[in-house]
Structure formats: C-alpha cells, structure tokens
Amino acid sequence: MLYSEKNMNKDDPNYIVKVEKAIKDKYGQEAIDHPKKNWTKDKEEKYLNQLKEFRKKRSEQSEDREKTLYKGILVSKNLINKKSRQKCNCCGKYSFDTKDELYFSRYDACFECYIKYIEDREQRWIDGWRPPKGVK
C-alpha cells in the first residue's frame, strides 16, 4: 500500500482523494490525469495509421503461416503450388500430381525419386549427391 494503513481507512470519505494524492506524490501528475487530457487530432491520426499498418502486417503474416491438410500432414500453403507443372531433376518426368508438389518445392524431385534416393538420406542430398544420369 502507498501509505501505512493507519493513515488510510477505506471508510474515510476522503479515502479516494488520499489515494490519488499518494499516487501523484509517487508517480507524478501524469499518473492521475485523464488519458484524453493531452490527446490531439494529430495523435489520433498517427495512432490510426499505426493501427492500420499493424493490421496489414498481421494479415500478411497470417497468410504466410496458413496451413493446409495435405496427405494427413499440415503443410504451409506456400509449399504447395497447385498451378504449375514441374519436371523432376532425377528422372526427368513431368508431374501434374499434387502429392509431388511438396517434394518439388523442397528437393526438386518427384515423390518416387524422393522414396528411392532421398528418404532417410536427406543430409547426403543436401550435401549435393545426385543419382547418376540415366539411372531410373
């Protein structure tokens, strides 16, 4: 409590005045002033612009983080590109299959090549190893 309880009794009709005075003494006049006292139209406009920018950034971030269920796994929508046709760098096949999209975006390989060459050997793939040309 700000003052000892002897000086402040809640039954006292001036209790609130004493509390306010104690707050003013400890923290200054701004602590007890009404929030709108120093508020201007310029400050309001600046605040509203900041709020718009914040909401815009938050909306963009939520779109980036948006997930979708893909073959039983939650995957970022940015990883799945359903409109493009891609060519596998390992086997050379073109794929229209949506299940390949995830593997194309991460490994530049189709699902079949992922299973054959990458699964459980990801570090080797990241280090640059690729299957010999002509091997299928």
C-alpha positions, 0 to 999 in steps of 0.5 A, a space after each residue: 500500500 502507498 501509505 501505512 494503513 493507519 493513515 488510510 481507512 477505506 471508510 474515510 470519505 476522503 479515502 479516494 482523494 488520499 489515494 490519488 494524492 499518494 499516487 501523484 506524490 509517487 508517480 507524478 501528475 501524469 499518473 492521475 490525469 485523464 488519458 484524453 487530457 493531452 490527446 490531439 487530432 494529430 495523435 489520433 491520426 498517427 495512432 490510426 495509421 499505426 493501427 492500420 499498418 499493424 493490421 496489414 502486417 498481421 494479415 500478411 503474416 497470417 497468410 504466410 503461416 496458413 496451413 493446409 491438410 495435405 496427405 494427413 500432414 499440415 503443410 504451409 500453403 506456400 509449399 504447395 503450388 497447385 498451378 504449375 507443372 514441374 519436371 523432376 531433376 532425377 528422372 526427368 518426368 513431368 508431374 501434374 500430381 499434387 502429392 509431388 508438389 511438396 517434394 518439388 518445392 523442397 528437393 526438386 524431385 518427384 515423390 518416387 525419386 524422393 522414396 528411392 534416393 532421398 528418404 532417410 538420406 536427406 543430409 547426403 542430398 543436401 550435401 549435393 549427391 545426385 543419382 547418376 544420369 540415366 539411372 531410373 
